[in-house]
Amino acid sequence: MRNLLLLLFMTLLVSCEKSKPPTPFQAIDVSWRYAEEPVDFHLTDPNGKMRRLSDFKGKVVVLFFGYTHCPEICPTTLADLAQVMRLLDKDAEKVQVLFVTLDPERDTPKLLAEYVPSFHSSFLGLYGDAQTTAQVAKTFGVNYEKRGEKGSYTLDHSDGTYLIGTRGKPVLLSPYNQRTALLVQDIKLLLQMAH
């Protein structure tokens, strides 16, 4: 009898929990972080033009934080994102990849203009001063820290990629090295949600 009551009690506990519908996305849903207020930033592109996230409304924005001297994670991610763009084919026109440098000290506008589009011609590098960079990184929960000597340092940094829906809400966080086919699938879903 005691076991039966215990089983009944456990069943009631489980049924009282709010059940979440399964997400159709492969990446992690982080939309809850930005439920209170819309996220935006003010960063500069290599031509000196001030850019905001809202400039890209109507497109899925793929937002990645890194630096050009990065030995592995950043070039790998950018190469993967270039592959994503190729797989998207015509849908790639509705996607904007933004690379935000965490190293404005070394990542000059000229370097960003050469490095970032070398992966895909539509990719855009953005930068701010040290304070702006820190603020934008904090907004997106990106951590970074210098390691090593002045001039030859590296940066330890968060390595996920944000997928932001066409209405400017950060929706998903794709982990480093997620398969390109899964990224393509998530981007296509975000594009479908826009209609």
VENFEN-V872635 format. One line per field, one symbol per residue. phi: phi as a letter, one per 40 degrees, with the letter a starting at -180 (. if undefined). psi: psi as a letter, one per 30 degrees, with the letter a starting at -180 (. if undefined). burial: 1 if it has 24 or more other ideal C-beta (glycine too) atoms within 12 Angstrom, else 0. A space follows every 50 residues. Layout:
BEGIN
phi: ???
psi: ???
burial: ???
END
This chain:
BEGIN
phi: .cccccccccccdccccccccccccccccbdccbccaccaabbbcccgcc bbdccbdgbccbbbbaaccccacccccccccccdccccfcccccbbcbbc ccbccbccdccccccccccadccbcbaacdccdcccccdcgcbaacbhcc gbcbbcadbcbcbbcccgccbbbccdgcddcccddcccccccccc
psi: eeeeeeeeeeeeeeffkkkkkkkflelkjgfffgeekkklljlklfggkk kleffgkflkkjkkkalfgkfeeeeeeeeeeeeeeeffbffffgkjkkjj kgifefileeeefeeeffekffkkkkllleeeeeeeeeeggkklkkkalk egllkklkglkkjklfggkkeljklkgkkeeeeeeeeeeeeeff.
burial: 00000000000000000000000011101110010000111111110000 10100100111111111111001100110111011001000101111111 11110110100110110011011111110000100110110101000000 000110111111111111111111010101011111111110000
END
